Amino acid sequence: MVLEQKRIALGNGIELDVVDEGPRDAPVLIFLHGFPESHRTWRHQIAHFSDRFRCIAPDQRGYRGSSKPQAVADYTPDKLVGDIFLLAAALGVRDFTIVGHDWGGAIAWG
């Protein structure tokens, strides 16, 4: 499965590169990668679930092609958690299940 990314502008000025696969009317899974990984961490899960779930996997703030603010204060957990809610809003997603690994698990917990 080839995962195509699209650039999503968030309401806070951050831009994330995002994989968005699966039926638009299906339940949504948002996958958050760990450090120092990317959306590719989830390629096998996306391939498995995208026939019945809308699978969204961003490269989070600071990773790969996504925005990389320079200030340390731009990477506090509240900002990283906020990015996920802003991403859901930008994609028109109201309800979702979040799946996280490693650092992505900490953000998911938040």
Biopython code that builds the backbone (N, CA, C, O; Angstrom):
import numpy as np
from Bio.PDB.StructureBuilder import StructureBuilder

atoms = [
    (1, "MET", "N", (0.847, -1.182, 0.000)),
    (1, "MET", "CA", (0.000, 0.000, 0.000)),
    (1, "MET", "C", (0.887, 1.238, 0.000)),
    (1, "MET", "O", (1.778, 1.371, 0.839)),
    (2, "VAL", "N", (0.644, 2.130, -0.930)),
    (2, "VAL", "CA", (1.356, 3.405, -0.996)),
    (2, "VAL", "C", (0.558, 4.419, -0.192)),
    (2, "VAL", "O", (-0.624, 4.644, -0.454)),
    (3, "LEU", "N", (1.209, 5.027, 0.783)),
    (3, "LEU", "CA", (0.536, 6.021, 1.623)),
    (3, "LEU", "C", (0.849, 7.415, 1.098)),
    (3, "LEU", "O", (1.996, 7.861, 1.129)),
    (4, "GLU", "N", (-0.173, 8.088, 0.621)),
    (4, "GLU", "CA", (-0.003, 9.451, 0.134)),
    (4, "GLU", "C", (-0.313, 10.429, 1.249)),
    (4, "GLU", "O", (-1.284, 10.266, 1.987)),
    (5, "GLN", "N", (0.522, 11.445, 1.360)),
    (5, "GLN", "CA", (0.318, 12.471, 2.374)),
    (5, "GLN", "C", (-0.251, 13.724, 1.739)),
    (5, "GLN", "O", (-0.030, 14.011, 0.563)),
    (6, "LYS", "N", (-0.992, 14.463, 2.555)),
    (6, "LYS", "CA", (-1.427, 15.793, 2.146)),
    (6, "LYS", "C", (-1.083, 16.744, 3.278)),
    (6, "LYS", "O", (-0.983, 16.345, 4.438)),
    (7, "ARG", "N", (-0.904, 17.997, 2.925)),
    (7, "ARG", "CA", (-0.539, 19.037, 3.887)),
    (7, "ARG", "C", (-1.829, 19.629, 4.444)),
    (7, "ARG", "O", (-2.704, 20.058, 3.692)),
    (8, "ILE", "N", (-1.935, 19.646, 5.769)),
    (8, "ILE", "CA", (-3.111, 20.190, 6.442)),
    (8, "ILE", "C", (-2.678, 21.378, 7.294)),
    (8, "ILE", "O", (-1.803, 21.249, 8.151)),
    (9, "ALA", "N", (-3.289, 22.526, 7.059)),
    (9, "ALA", "CA", (-3.022, 23.728, 7.845)),
    (9, "ALA", "C", (-3.954, 23.721, 9.053)),
    (9, "ALA", "O", (-5.169, 23.590, 8.910)),
    (10, "LEU", "N", (-3.380, 23.862, 10.233)),
    (10, "LEU", "CA", (-4.157, 23.905, 11.470)),
    (10, "LEU", "C", (-4.492, 25.352, 11.821)),
    (10, "LEU", "O", (-3.867, 26.286, 11.319)),
    (11, "GLY", "N", (-5.466, 25.518, 12.672)),
    (11, "GLY", "CA", (-5.907, 26.849, 13.082)),
    (11, "GLY", "C", (-4.870, 27.637, 13.862)),
    (11, "GLY", "O", (-5.039, 28.841, 14.055)),
    (12, "ASN", "N", (-3.792, 26.988, 14.321)),
    (12, "ASN", "CA", (-2.748, 27.667, 15.087)),
    (12, "ASN", "C", (-1.534, 28.032, 14.235)),
    (12, "ASN", "O", (-0.521, 28.488, 14.766)),
    (13, "GLY", "N", (-1.629, 27.832, 12.901)),
    (13, "GLY", "CA", (-0.523, 28.167, 12.020)),
    (13, "GLY", "C", (0.418, 27.009, 11.727)),
    (13, "GLY", "O", (1.253, 27.111, 10.828)),
    (14, "ILE", "N", (0.303, 25.921, 12.458)),
    (14, "ILE", "CA", (1.117, 24.723, 12.218)),
    (14, "ILE", "C", (0.566, 24.001, 10.994)),
    (14, "ILE", "O", (-0.646, 23.972, 10.781)),
    (15, "GLU", "N", (1.450, 23.422, 10.195)),
    (15, "GLU", "CA", (1.047, 22.594, 9.068)),
    (15, "GLU", "C", (1.604, 21.193, 9.281)),
    (15, "GLU", "O", (2.785, 21.018, 9.583)),
    (16, "LEU", "N", (0.728, 20.191, 9.116)),
    (16, "LEU", "CA", (1.129, 18.801, 9.293)),
    (16, "LEU", "C", (0.968, 18.043, 7.984)),
    (16, "LEU", "O", (0.001, 18.248, 7.252)),
    (17, "ASP", "N", (1.924, 17.166, 7.698)),
    (17, "ASP", "CA", (1.785, 16.214, 6.600)),
    (17, "ASP", "C", (1.023, 15.020, 7.164)),
    (17, "ASP", "O", (1.389, 14.475, 8.205)),
    (18, "VAL", "N", (-0.046, 14.615, 6.463)),
    (18, "VAL", "CA", (-0.992, 13.656, 7.021)),
    (18, "VAL", "C", (-1.371, 12.600, 5.989)),
    (18, "VAL", "O", (-1.634, 12.921, 4.831)),
    (19, "VAL", "N", (-1.398, 11.341, 6.415)),
    (19, "VAL", "CA", (-2.006, 10.262, 5.645)),
    (19, "VAL", "C", (-3.451, 10.181, 6.104)),
    (19, "VAL", "O", (-3.730, 10.204, 7.303)),
    (20, "ASP", "N", (-4.371, 10.086, 5.151)),
    (20, "ASP", "CA", (-5.809, 10.020, 5.452)),
    (20, "ASP", "C", (-6.412, 8.988, 4.504)),
    (20, "ASP", "O", (-6.748, 9.312, 3.365)),
    (21, "GLU", "N", (-6.551, 7.745, 4.968)),
    (21, "GLU", "CA", (-7.003, 6.625, 4.141)),
    (21, "GLU", "C", (-8.277, 6.031, 4.706)),
    (21, "GLU", "O", (-8.499, 6.052, 5.916)),
    (22, "GLY", "N", (-9.106, 5.508, 3.834)),
    (22, "GLY", "CA", (-10.307, 4.802, 4.247)),
    (22, "GLY", "C", (-11.569, 5.598, 3.986)),
    (22, "GLY", "O", (-11.509, 6.772, 3.619)),
    (23, "PRO", "N", (-12.716, 4.954, 4.176)),
    (23, "PRO", "CA", (-14.003, 5.600, 3.900)),
    (23, "PRO", "C", (-14.231, 6.820, 4.778)),
    (23, "PRO", "O", (-14.003, 6.773, 5.986)),
    (24, "ARG", "N", (-14.680, 7.912, 4.173)),
    (24, "ARG", "CA", (-14.900, 9.166, 4.907)),
    (24, "ARG", "C", (-16.041, 9.068, 5.907)),
    (24, "ARG", "O", (-16.094, 9.849, 6.857)),
    (25, "ASP", "N", (-16.956, 8.121, 5.711)),
    (25, "ASP", "CA", (-18.086, 7.989, 6.623)),
    (25, "ASP", "C", (-17.872, 6.893, 7.671)),
    (25, "ASP", "O", (-18.790, 6.571, 8.426)),
    (26, "ALA", "N", (-16.677, 6.327, 7.720)),
    (26, "ALA", "CA", (-16.360, 5.255, 8.673)),
    (26, "ALA", "C", (-15.883, 5.838, 10.003)),
    (26, "ALA", "O", (-15.506, 7.008, 10.066)),
    (27, "PRO", "N", (-15.896, 5.029, 11.069)),
    (27, "PRO", "CA", (-15.289, 5.481, 12.329)),
    (27, "PRO", "C", (-13.822, 5.853, 12.098)),
    (27, "PRO", "O", (-13.148, 5.267, 11.251)),
    (28, "VAL", "N", (-13.343, 6.828, 12.859)),
    (28, "VAL", "CA", (-12.005, 7.388, 12.634)),
    (28, "VAL", "C", (-11.012, 6.894, 13.681)),
    (28, "VAL", "O", (-11.292, 6.887, 14.879)),
    (29, "LEU", "N", (-9.846, 6.480, 13.192)),
    (29, "LEU", "CA", (-8.684, 6.171, 14.032)),
    (29, "LEU", "C", (-7.605, 7.189, 13.709)),
    (29, "LEU", "O", (-7.250, 7.370, 12.544)),
    (30, "ILE", "N", (-7.077, 7.862, 14.739)),
    (30, "ILE", "CA", (-5.937, 8.767, 14.551)),
    (30, "ILE", "C", (-4.734, 8.112, 15.209)),
    (30, "ILE", "O", (-4.746, 7.819, 16.405)),
    (31, "PHE", "N", (-3.696, 7.886, 14.415)),
    (31, "PHE", "CA", (-2.487, 7.198, 14.851)),
    (31, "PHE", "C", (-1.371, 8.215, 15.108)),
    (31, "PHE", "O", (-1.060, 9.031, 14.241)),
    (32, "LEU", "N", (-0.771, 8.163, 16.301)),
    (32, "LEU", "CA", (0.311, 9.076, 16.672)),
    (32, "LEU", "C", (1.610, 8.293, 16.866)),
    (32, "LEU", "O", (1.697, 7.412, 17.721)),
    (33, "HIS", "N", (2.598, 8.624, 16.072)),
    (33, "HIS", "CA", (3.890, 7.940, 16.105)),
    (33, "HIS", "C", (4.728, 8.364, 17.303)),
    (33, "HIS", "O", (4.430, 9.346, 17.982)),
    (34, "GLY", "N", (5.779, 7.597, 17.540)),
    (34, "GLY", "CA", (6.716, 7.895, 18.619)),
    (34, "GLY", "C", (7.926, 8.664, 18.124)),
    (34, "GLY", "O", (7.936, 9.191, 17.011)),
    (35, "PHE", "N", (8.947, 8.719, 18.969)),
    (35, "PHE", "CA", (10.195, 9.417, 18.672)),
    (35, "PHE", "C", (11.255, 8.384, 18.325)),
    (35, "PHE", "O", (11.374, 7.377, 19.022)),
    (36, "PRO", "N", (12.003, 8.599, 17.303)),
    (36, "PRO", "CA", (11.984, 9.618, 16.260)),
    (36, "PRO", "C", (11.377, 9.046, 14.978)),
    (36, "PRO", "O", (12.092, 8.826, 14.000)),
    (37, "GLU", "N", (10.118, 8.813, 14.976)),
    (37, "GLU", "CA", (9.452, 8.086, 13.900)),
    (37, "GLU", "C", (8.612, 9.012, 13.019)),
    (37, "GLU", "O", (8.831, 10.224, 12.997)),
    (38, "SER", "N", (7.656, 8.438, 12.299)),
    (38, "SER", "CA", (6.775, 9.191, 11.405)),
    (38, "SER", "C", (5.496, 8.394, 11.197)),
    (38, "SER", "O", (5.279, 7.367, 11.840)),
    (39, "HIS", "N", (4.661, 8.873, 10.302)),
    (39, "HIS", "CA", (3.427, 8.163, 9.963)),
    (39, "HIS", "C", (3.699, 6.732, 9.516)),
    (39, "HIS", "O", (2.844, 5.862, 9.678)),
    (40, "ARG", "N", (4.877, 6.478, 8.955)),
    (40, "ARG", "CA", (5.210, 5.138, 8.437)),
    (40, "ARG", "C", (5.194, 4.065, 9.511)),
    (40, "ARG", "O", (5.069, 2.881, 9.199)),
    (41, "THR", "N", (5.318, 4.460, 10.769)),
    (41, "THR", "CA", (5.215, 3.507, 11.874)),
    (41, "THR", "C", (3.928, 2.700, 11.761)),
    (41, "THR", "O", (3.877, 1.537, 12.162)),
    (42, "TRP", "N", (2.892, 3.323, 11.214)),
    (42, "TRP", "CA", (1.544, 2.745, 11.200)),
    (42, "TRP", "C", (1.155, 2.155, 9.851)),
    (42, "TRP", "O", (-0.013, 1.818, 9.659)),
    (43, "ARG", "N", (2.080, 2.016, 8.912)),
    (43, "ARG", "CA", (1.720, 1.586, 7.553)),
    (43, "ARG", "C", (1.009, 0.238, 7.520)),
    (43, "ARG", "O", (0.086, 0.055, 6.726)),
    (44, "HIS", "N", (1.414, -0.709, 8.363)),
    (44, "HIS", "CA", (0.771, -2.028, 8.359)),
    (44, "HIS", "C", (-0.628, -1.964, 8.979)),
    (44, "HIS", "O", (-1.553, -2.622, 8.502)),
    (45, "GLN", "N", (-0.776, -1.175, 10.036)),
    (45, "GLN", "CA", (-2.089, -1.017, 10.661)),
    (45, "GLN", "C", (-3.051, -0.287, 9.722)),
    (45, "GLN", "O", (-4.224, -0.650, 9.631)),
    (46, "ILE", "N", (-2.562, 0.732, 9.030)),
    (46, "ILE", "CA", (-3.411, 1.459, 8.081)),
    (46, "ILE", "C", (-3.866, 0.512, 6.976)),
    (46, "ILE", "O", (-5.040, 0.511, 6.606)),
    (47, "ALA", "N", (-2.954, -0.286, 6.451)),
    (47, "ALA", "CA", (-3.314, -1.244, 5.400)),
    (47, "ALA", "C", (-4.373, -2.230, 5.911)),
    (47, "ALA", "O", (-5.282, -2.608, 5.172)),
    (48, "HIS", "N", (-4.250, -2.637, 7.158)),
    (48, "HIS", "CA", (-5.184, -3.612, 7.736)),
    (48, "HIS", "C", (-6.561, -3.006, 8.025)),
    (48, "HIS", "O", (-7.580, -3.651, 7.777)),
    (49, "PHE", "N", (-6.601, -1.790, 8.539)),
    (49, "PHE", "CA", (-7.862, -1.207, 9.016)),
    (49, "PHE", "C", (-8.575, -0.295, 8.019)),
    (49, "PHE", "O", (-9.758, -0.009, 8.201)),
    (50, "SER", "N", (-7.897, 0.165, 6.979)),
    (50, "SER", "CA", (-8.474, 1.214, 6.133)),
    (50, "SER", "C", (-9.647, 0.754, 5.270)),
    (50, "SER", "O", (-10.259, 1.574, 4.586)),
    (51, "ASP", "N", (-9.970, -0.524, 5.287)),
    (51, "ASP", "CA", (-11.165, -0.960, 4.557)),
    (51, "ASP", "C", (-12.439, -0.679, 5.351)),
    (51, "ASP", "O", (-13.529, -0.637, 4.781)),
    (52, "ARG", "N", (-12.306, -0.486, 6.672)),
    (52, "ARG", "CA", (-13.489, -0.282, 7.517)),
    (52, "ARG", "C", (-13.372, 0.882, 8.488)),
    (52, "ARG", "O", (-14.321, 1.176, 9.215)),
    (53, "PHE", "N", (-12.223, 1.547, 8.510)),
    (53, "PHE", "CA", (-11.996, 2.729, 9.339)),
    (53, "PHE", "C", (-11.353, 3.812, 8.487)),
    (53, "PHE", "O", (-10.621, 3.526, 7.540)),
    (54, "ARG", "N", (-11.632, 5.038, 8.833)),
    (54, "ARG", "CA", (-10.866, 6.155, 8.272)),
    (54, "ARG", "C", (-9.624, 6.274, 9.133)),
    (54, "ARG", "O", (-9.721, 6.561, 10.326)),
    (55, "CYS", "N", (-8.471, 6.059, 8.548)),
    (55, "CYS", "CA", (-7.195, 6.034, 9.261)),
    (55, "CYS", "C", (-6.421, 7.319, 8.966)),
    (55, "CYS", "O", (-6.093, 7.612, 7.816)),
    (56, "ILE", "N", (-6.141, 8.067, 10.009)),
    (56, "ILE", "CA", (-5.435, 9.343, 9.886)),
    (56, "ILE", "C", (-4.127, 9.229, 10.662)),
    (56, "ILE", "O", (-4.125, 8.910, 11.851)),
    (57, "ALA", "N", (-3.020, 9.492, 9.979)),
    (57, "ALA", "CA", (-1.704, 9.383, 10.614)),
    (57, "ALA", "C", (-0.867, 10.604, 10.245)),
    (57, "ALA", "O", (-0.325, 10.673, 9.142)),
    (58, "PRO", "N", (-0.760, 11.562, 11.153)),
    (58, "PRO", "CA", (0.065, 12.744, 10.861)),
    (58, "PRO", "C", (1.535, 12.506, 11.183)),
    (58, "PRO", "O", (1.879, 11.706, 12.054)),
    (59, "ASP", "N", (2.386, 13.217, 10.462)),
    (59, "ASP", "CA", (3.747, 13.426, 10.949)),
    (59, "ASP", "C", (3.581, 14.592, 11.912)),
    (59, "ASP", "O", (3.251, 15.703, 11.497)),
    (60, "GLN", "N", (3.807, 14.344, 13.183)),
    (60, "GLN", "CA", (3.532, 15.359, 14.191)),
    (60, "GLN", "C", (4.483, 16.549, 14.071)),
    (60, "GLN", "O", (5.496, 16.495, 13.374)),
    (61, "ARG", "N", (4.132, 17.599, 14.758)),
    (61, "ARG", "CA", (4.936, 18.820, 14.812)),
    (61, "ARG", "C", (6.404, 18.457, 15.086)),
    (61, "ARG", "O", (6.715, 17.735, 16.033)),
    (62, "GLY", "N", (7.290, 18.975, 14.235)),
    (62, "GLY", "CA", (8.721, 18.749, 14.421)),
    (62, "GLY", "C", (9.281, 17.550, 13.671)),
    (62, "GLY", "O", (10.491, 17.328, 13.700)),
    (63, "TYR", "N", (8.442, 16.775, 13.005)),
    (63, "TYR", "CA", (8.895, 15.566, 12.324)),
    (63, "TYR", "C", (8.737, 15.692, 10.819)),
    (63, "TYR", "O", (7.796, 16.308, 10.319)),
    (64, "ARG", "N", (9.683, 15.093, 10.115)),
    (64, "ARG", "CA", (9.693, 15.033, 8.655)),
    (64, "ARG", "C", (9.343, 16.384, 8.044)),
    (64, "ARG", "O", (9.993, 17.382, 8.353)),
    (65, "GLY", "N", (8.329, 16.437, 7.184)),
    (65, "GLY", "CA", (8.003, 17.677, 6.486)),
    (65, "GLY", "C", (7.059, 18.598, 7.218)),
    (65, "GLY", "O", (6.812, 19.712, 6.757)),
    (66, "SER", "N", (6.517, 18.165, 8.356)),
    (66, "SER", "CA", (5.593, 19.013, 9.114)),
    (66, "SER", "C", (6.324, 20.219, 9.693)),
    (66, "SER", "O", (7.553, 20.241, 9.755)),
    (67, "SER", "N", (5.555, 21.222, 10.115)),
    (67, "SER", "CA", (6.143, 22.440, 10.691)),
    (67, "SER", "C", (7.100, 22.109, 11.821)),
    (67, "SER", "O", (6.887, 21.177, 12.595)),
    (68, "LYS", "N", (8.163, 22.901, 11.892)),
    (68, "LYS", "CA", (9.194, 22.727, 12.920)),
    (68, "LYS", "C", (9.468, 24.064, 13.602)),
    (68, "LYS", "O", (10.476, 24.708, 13.311)),
    (69, "PRO", "N", (8.592, 24.484, 14.498)),
    (69, "PRO", "CA", (8.869, 25.738, 15.219)),
    (69, "PRO", "C", (10.216, 25.643, 15.935)),
    (69, "PRO", "O", (10.637, 24.559, 16.339)),
    (70, "GLN", "N", (10.877, 26.770, 16.085)),
    (70, "GLN", "CA", (12.229, 26.776, 16.646)),
    (70, "GLN", "C", (12.283, 26.822, 18.173)),
    (70, "GLN", "O", (13.245, 26.335, 18.766)),
    (71, "ALA", "N", (11.272, 27.397, 18.816)),
    (71, "ALA", "CA", (11.314, 27.572, 20.272)),
    (71, "ALA", "C", (10.959, 26.274, 21.000)),
    (71, "ALA", "O", (10.036, 25.559, 20.610)),
    (72, "VAL", "N", (11.702, 25.990, 22.054)),
    (72, "VAL", "CA", (11.416, 24.825, 22.889)),
    (72, "VAL", "C", (9.986, 24.901, 23.430)),
    (72, "VAL", "O", (9.315, 23.876, 23.550)),
    (73, "ALA", "N", (9.526, 26.084, 23.749)),
    (73, "ALA", "CA", (8.176, 26.274, 24.300)),
    (73, "ALA", "C", (7.081, 25.873, 23.309)),
    (73, "ALA", "O", (5.928, 25.699, 23.704)),
    (74, "ASP", "N", (7.428, 25.726, 22.032)),
    (74, "ASP", "CA", (6.447, 25.318, 21.031)),
    (74, "ASP", "C", (6.199, 23.814, 21.018)),
    (74, "ASP", "O", (5.415, 23.321, 20.207)),
    (75, "TYR", "N", (6.864, 23.081, 21.914)),
    (75, "TYR", "CA", (6.742, 21.622, 21.948)),
    (75, "TYR", "C", (6.207, 21.112, 23.287)),
    (75, "TYR", "O", (6.423, 19.952, 23.637)),
    (76, "THR", "N", (5.529, 21.952, 24.020)),
    (76, "THR", "CA", (4.947, 21.498, 25.288)),
    (76, "THR", "C", (3.761, 20.579, 24.998)),
    (76, "THR", "O", (3.111, 20.709, 23.960)),
    (77, "PRO", "N", (3.480, 19.654, 25.913)),
    (77, "PRO", "CA", (2.395, 18.692, 25.668)),
    (77, "PRO", "C", (1.059, 19.333, 25.313)),
    (77, "PRO", "O", (0.337, 18.807, 24.466)),
    (78, "ASP", "N", (0.716, 20.451, 25.937)),
    (78, "ASP", "CA", (-0.573, 21.076, 25.621)),
    (78, "ASP", "C", (-0.646, 21.507, 24.154)),
    (78, "ASP", "O", (-1.710, 21.434, 23.541)),
    (79, "LYS", "N", (0.469, 21.951, 23.596)),
    (79, "LYS", "CA", (0.476, 22.352, 22.185)),
    (79, "LYS", "C", (0.391, 21.134, 21.262)),
    (79, "LYS", "O", (-0.289, 21.172, 20.237)),
    (80, "LEU", "N", (1.083, 20.058, 21.632)),
    (80, "LEU", "CA", (1.061, 18.843, 20.816)),
    (80, "LEU", "C", (-0.314, 18.171, 20.862)),
    (80, "LEU", "O", (-0.801, 17.690, 19.839)),
    (81, "VAL", "N", (-0.933, 18.136, 22.024)),
    (81, "VAL", "CA", (-2.303, 17.613, 22.140)),
    (81, "VAL", "C", (-3.257, 18.507, 21.354)),
    (81, "VAL", "O", (-4.135, 18.017, 20.645)),
    (82, "GLY", "N", (-3.081, 19.807, 21.483)),
    (82, "GLY", "CA", (-3.927, 20.751, 20.763)),
    (82, "GLY", "C", (-3.854, 20.558, 19.261)),
    (82, "GLY", "O", (-4.856, 20.714, 18.564)),
    (83, "ASP", "N", (-2.658, 20.215, 18.747)),
    (83, "ASP", "CA", (-2.513, 19.965, 17.314)),
    (83, "ASP", "C", (-3.465, 18.867, 16.842)),
    (83, "ASP", "O", (-4.019, 18.954, 15.747)),
    (84, "ILE", "N", (-3.653, 17.847, 17.657)),
    (84, "ILE", "CA", (-4.484, 16.712, 17.245)),
    (84, "ILE", "C", (-5.954, 17.123, 17.170)),
    (84, "ILE", "O", (-6.660, 16.730, 16.241)),
    (85, "PHE", "N", (-6.410, 17.901, 18.131)),
    (85, "PHE", "CA", (-7.797, 18.386, 18.074)),
    (85, "PHE", "C", (-7.998, 19.341, 16.898)),
    (85, "PHE", "O", (-9.041, 19.319, 16.244)),
    (86, "LEU", "N", (-6.993, 20.180, 16.634)),
    (86, "LEU", "CA", (-7.077, 21.085, 15.480)),
    (86, "LEU", "C", (-7.022, 20.315, 14.161)),
    (86, "LEU", "O", (-7.676, 20.697, 13.191)),
    (87, "LEU", "N", (-6.247, 19.237, 14.123)),
    (87, "LEU", "CA", (-6.204, 18.393, 12.933)),
    (87, "LEU", "C", (-7.574, 17.764, 12.681)),
    (87, "LEU", "O", (-8.071, 17.776, 11.554)),
    (88, "ALA", "N", (-8.179, 17.216, 13.731)),
    (88, "ALA", "CA", (-9.512, 16.618, 13.586)),
    (88, "ALA", "C", (-10.502, 17.656, 13.060)),
    (88, "ALA", "O", (-11.290, 17.369, 12.159)),
    (89, "ALA", "N", (-10.458, 18.852, 13.620)),
    (89, "ALA", "CA", (-11.365, 19.916, 13.177)),
    (89, "ALA", "C", (-11.118, 20.274, 11.713)),
    (89, "ALA", "O", (-12.066, 20.459, 10.949)),
    (90, "ALA", "N", (-9.851, 20.372, 11.322)),
    (90, "ALA", "CA", (-9.515, 20.734, 9.944)),
    (90, "ALA", "C", (-9.996, 19.675, 8.950)),
    (90, "ALA", "O", (-10.292, 19.986, 7.796)),
    (91, "LEU", "N", (-10.070, 18.428, 9.405)),
    (91, "LEU", "CA", (-10.513, 17.337, 8.543)),
    (91, "LEU", "C", (-12.011, 17.064, 8.672)),
    (91, "LEU", "O", (-12.536, 16.153, 8.033)),
    (92, "GLY", "N", (-12.693, 17.851, 9.494)),
    (92, "GLY", "CA", (-14.133, 17.665, 9.659)),
    (92, "GLY", "C", (-14.497, 16.464, 10.491)),
    (92, "GLY", "O", (-15.586, 15.910, 10.342)),
    (93, "VAL", "N", (-13.590, 16.046, 11.376)),
    (93, "VAL", "CA", (-13.799, 14.867, 12.217)),
    (93, "VAL", "C", (-14.213, 15.319, 13.613)),
    (93, "VAL", "O", (-13.503, 16.083, 14.267)),
    (94, "ARG", "N", (-15.362, 14.842, 14.055)),
    (94, "ARG", "CA", (-15.855, 15.204, 15.382)),
    (94, "ARG", "C", (-15.494, 14.157, 16.437)),
    (94, "ARG", "O", (-15.072, 14.505, 17.540)),
    (95, "ASP", "N", (-15.657, 12.888, 16.104)),
    (95, "ASP", "CA", (-15.384, 11.789, 17.036)),
    (95, "ASP", "C", (-14.281, 10.911, 16.469)),
    (95, "ASP", "O", (-14.249, 10.636, 15.270)),
    (96, "PHE", "N", (-13.378, 10.474, 17.337)),
    (96, "PHE", "CA", (-12.300, 9.611, 16.875)),
    (96, "PHE", "C", (-11.738, 8.806, 18.041)),
    (96, "PHE", "O", (-11.891, 9.156, 19.211)),
    (97, "THR", "N", (-11.089, 7.727, 17.671)),
    (97, "THR", "CA", (-10.307, 6.922, 18.621)),
    (97, "THR", "C", (-8.854, 7.209, 18.323)),
    (97, "THR", "O", (-8.432, 7.228, 17.167)),
    (98, "ILE", "N", (-8.091, 7.433, 19.387)),
    (98, "ILE", "CA", (-6.685, 7.771, 19.203)),
    (98, "ILE", "C", (-5.819, 6.582, 19.596)),
    (98, "ILE", "O", (-6.071, 5.915, 20.600)),
    (99, "VAL", "N", (-4.794, 6.330, 18.785)),
    (99, "VAL", "CA", (-3.870, 5.225, 19.005)),
    (99, "VAL", "C", (-2.476, 5.828, 19.033)),
    (99, "VAL", "O", (-2.082, 6.515, 18.091)),
    (100, "GLY", "N", (-1.728, 5.582, 20.094)),
    (100, "GLY", "CA", (-0.398, 6.174, 20.200)),
    (100, "GLY", "C", (0.658, 5.176, 20.597)),
    (100, "GLY", "O", (0.389, 4.198, 21.294)),
    (101, "HIS", "N", (1.873, 5.441, 20.138)),
    (101, "HIS", "CA", (3.030, 4.612, 20.465)),
    (101, "HIS", "C", (4.146, 5.516, 20.969)),
    (101, "HIS", "O", (4.401, 6.574, 20.393)),
    (102, "ASP", "N", (4.812, 5.099, 22.048)),
    (102, "ASP", "CA", (5.981, 5.820, 22.547)),
    (102, "ASP", "C", (5.574, 7.266, 22.861)),
    (102, "ASP", "O", (4.631, 7.472, 23.625)),
    (103, "TRP", "N", (6.245, 8.257, 22.305)),
    (103, "TRP", "CA", (5.897, 9.662, 22.560)),
    (103, "TRP", "C", (4.474, 9.956, 22.094)),
    (103, "TRP", "O", (3.777, 10.762, 22.710)),
    (104, "GLY", "N", (4.040, 9.315, 21.018)),
    (104, "GLY", "CA", (2.664, 9.464, 20.560)),
    (104, "GLY", "C", (1.678, 8.938, 21.589)),
    (104, "GLY", "O", (0.554, 9.434, 21.677)),
    (105, "GLY", "N", (2.083, 7.937, 22.373)),
    (105, "GLY", "CA", (1.235, 7.427, 23.456)),
    (105, "GLY", "C", (1.069, 8.463, 24.549)),
    (105, "GLY", "O", (-0.012, 8.596, 25.122)),
    (106, "ALA", "N", (2.122, 9.191, 24.841)),
    (106, "ALA", "CA", (2.031, 10.250, 25.850)),
    (106, "ALA", "C", (1.101, 11.351, 25.372)),
    (106, "ALA", "O", (0.323, 11.888, 26.160)),
    (107, "ILE", "N", (1.168, 11.695, 24.096)),
    (107, "ILE", "CA", (0.271, 12.712, 23.551)),
    (107, "ILE", "C", (-1.165, 12.189, 23.546)),
    (107, "ILE", "O", (-2.097, 12.927, 23.866)),
    (108, "ALA", "N", (-1.343, 10.921, 23.185)),
    (108, "ALA", "CA", (-2.679, 10.306, 23.202)),
    (108, "ALA", "C", (-3.256, 10.324, 24.610)),
    (108, "ALA", "O", (-4.443, 10.590, 24.793)),
    (109, "TRP", "N", (-2.428, 10.044, 25.594)),
    (109, "TRP", "CA", (-2.882, 10.051, 26.992)),
    (109, "TRP", "C", (-3.403, 11.445, 27.368)),
    (109, "TRP", "O", (-4.405, 11.574, 28.072)),
    (110, "GLY", "N", (-2.712, 12.482, 26.891)),
    (110, "GLY", "CA", (-3.123, 13.860, 27.171)),
    (110, "GLY", "C", (-4.464, 14.172, 26.548)),
    (110, "GLY", "O", (-4.963, 15.289, 26.684)),
]
sb = StructureBuilder()
sb.init_structure("model")
sb.init_model(0)
sb.init_chain("A")
sb.init_seg("    ")
for serial, (resi, resn, name, xyz) in enumerate(atoms, 1):
    if name == "N":
        sb.init_residue(resn, " ", resi, " ")
    sb.init_atom(name, np.array(xyz, "f"), 0.0, 1.0, " ", f" {name:<3s}", serial, name[0])
structure = sb.get_structure()
